[in-house]
């Protein structure tokens, strides 16, 4: 019994170390990105090299900067949403969420009834359940760590692209003349907000569309493979 507990504790400790490592890597990459952005000379060198690649694709020779920013956000949304969906174990994630909801319900009832022994036992179980959810999220983040490098390169190029615009005044629905390089929405530059909104909207809708077709296909395949079970469940309902 003691050996089983020791093995479980060692396994949880190893999983915690792995999870901390995966959490630290995005923070490190973000820190490197901030260093590059804050250094104009380094940003200019990297952005200039990337300009040779991205300008023919969606730079439009600086003619349509707003469209270039939106396209950049769309590309980032596709890069982050599609691999994240296919590398996520949705069945395992759903089961973990259902177990956590049931656990929290029992935990609340134990607190209300004042069952101290049950609360202590469930508190010990809670760490392992949280670890399972974190492991699912960690597996989901693994491919995004590699793809985030490409996302950071697009952001660096956008900084170079905006600073190199020969004419920085654009028209938007709420104003006729807006300086795309200096205008801000709240704290961040306006063009970053536009890029972020484009990537967020595209990423959300792409994930929903893929999930709809994927789960519809899985349901049809399950129904074709288990016709008797479907009929039995329908009759019970």
Secondary structure, DSSP 8 states (H G I E B T S, - for coil): -HHHHHHHHHHHHHHHHHHHHHHHHHHHHHHHHHHHHH-HHHHHHHHHHHHHHHIIIIIGGGS-HHHHHHHHHHHHHHHHHHHHHHTS-HHHHHHHHHHHHHHHHHHHHHHHHT-HHHHHHHHHHHHHHHHHHHHHHHHHHHHHHHHHHHHHHHHHHHHHHHHT-S--EEEETTEEEEETTT-EETTEEHHHHHHHHHHHHHHHHHHHHHHHHHHHHHHHHHHHH-HHHHHHHHHH-
